[in-house]
Amino acid sequence: MRELSRQGDLEVVGSYRFSHEAELARAALDTAGIRAWVLDEAQIRMRWFLSDALGGIKVAVRSEDAADARALLARDFSVELRNVPESHLPPSPEEVCPACGSDKFREIRRRKAPGGRQWLMVLAEWLIAGGPLPHYRFASARECAACGHRSE
């Protein structure tokens, strides 16, 4: 098995099923100063059904960095992350404006015309009241306070 974990001067330190997991491992190693490469990602993306047979998406480092890389990938960082206050974390994509990146929003409620199954209600109103009664449904949207971009 040791021969299979080497590819040239590189040594495979991790194997992952999904590309985002391999990229997270590579980024963690790069942050620690260990140069890492993701191998077989394109092959697995094109032929996902062969992922287990091919050994998954691999992360490789230079042979002299392999022991440090394995130790780093085996560490559990959950305690350090638990102590980070939420105010220091970056906002999620749903919390920022896609146009300008601002996180300041206003909630907007606007009326929408009847739709969907409400035609039954309109028909019942004609039969009972002799005409349609005013009724609307409301849709909420968010408007960016910085640039005015609207999203529903």
PyMOL commands that set and color helices and strands:
alter all, ss='L'
color gray80, all
select helices_A, chain A and resi 19-31+41-46+48-54+63-74+78-82+86-88+93-95+118-129
alter helices_A, ss='H'
color red, helices_A
select strands_A, chain A and resi 6-7+10-16+36-39+57-62+105-112+137-144+150-151
alter strands_A, ss='S'
color yellow, strands_A
deselect
rebuild
show_as cartoon
